[in-house]
Amino acid sequence: MNEARRNEIVEEFMWSWNAYKKYAWGKDELLPISKTSNKWFGIGLTLLDNLDTLWIMGLDKEFQEATQWVTHELNLEVDQDVNLFECTIRALGGLLSAHALSNQHIFLEKAQELGNRLLPAFDSESGIPFSDVNLKKGTTHAPKWGSDSSTAEVTTVQLEFHRLTQITGDARFSKAADRVSDKIAEMAKSVQPQPHLLPIFINAQSGKLSESSTISLGARGDSYYEYLMKQWIQSGGTRPMLGERYVHAAEAIRKHLLVKSKMNNGGTYVAEMNSKGKLLYKMDHLVCFLPGVYALGAKNNIAKLPKTSTSDGLSVDEMSNIHLKVAEELMETCYNMYKDSGSMGLAPEIVMFDCGNDPNNSKKCGNTGKDFYIKPNDEHNLLRPETVESLFILWRLTKNPKYRIWGWTIFKAFQKHCKISTGGYSSIKSVVRAPVVFKDKMESFWLAETLKYLYLLFSEDDVVPLDKWVFNTEAHPLPIVPRRPLYGD
Ligand code: DMJ
């Protein structure tokens, strides 16, 4: 049965890939309804983001074709401003992973070139990178809509930059990334209103966290917490300080943001917090990466680290058990976001729990049988991966068959509602209102993450084993390698 399921997932991958090939080959993203492409960075983003998916799924012909494109067509000297984070996690991450899996030199060459072109982003007074950098000129700037960089963005390039140093021997990449982590770790100890929980904006020039912004495990905050732990895993546990930072953050989330709904199912969720310390009862689908991260920490015995094991007097085993329980409860809530949002069985972008703590909204979730309601502007689904990502990790680590059942149910819902009859898949405008209205966009992470994690959910444990590989935030596996003192540690 698992083989048949894997095959069906690969078929849907090919349905998506062939449409990309036909209408958007070498371009950034497929617009499946208009049967054309979208330019974002101008470097074939969907192709770079999926080299490793092709390899993992055993699609040799397609992998060779894509490799030929990288060898002969990929031009990184483009006069184009790119977002450092997006370009790092998708393009650089894709090249690094393709190199690690296939050992083909061309991917190393291109990854190194791209790394060199991204490096000027870190040339700010504080070392905190600017959000955007021009790939040809090396000029940098803050985002068009504001003066600050996003906290998650500046803290979610470290796995990739460390890997670059490992394979090139050039310590500049690791140093630039570590400087950011070290600065932020220092500020995290005393940040207000809650130590270890970071506001979602930071200024690149001053290096200061914004005092007025929200704390969130969703947009702009999410992968900060993910990379705290994954950097420790990537180092093969050789740098305990990295893991300790994660445990402090994971404990702060558990104590200050984790809430049980007072509504129907009493589900566990992660609230946001404003700058005054007040909770906001809102959860993005993006938060659904967190069950996987808590489970990985618990199963790797992260609580054993010297400066964390005595937190609250909990023993290592007690903390691991608590974190695993958090993972399992949150996982169920994330699955319920698919199950309870409407007849399509798909999750929206954001849900409001406990009526958003506003009694005027009580009718919206008071007697609906669910824990949450959905605001009209948040009804869309972008084919995001976070829930199936965590399902894959929880399946690998607990072997509870329900995680495979949930993953399959979600896959079938995507297949039923987001598949375009002429090729490809599309984001949709609402998971609540039928009939489906397509947004005419196939995000590169649909193939790079959502379908890859689904494929892995039904694969054997020795396909990208979790004790040898760590996934970057865009699902690109990177080898776990003990860190040497080469980087001036
Ligand atoms: C991806 O690019 C990454 O998973 C990132 O961490 C969050 N946003 C998208 C997927 O939702």
Residues whose N, C-alpha, C, O or C-beta is under 5 A from the ligand:
A	BS01	DMJ	S223 R384 P385 F445 T473 E474
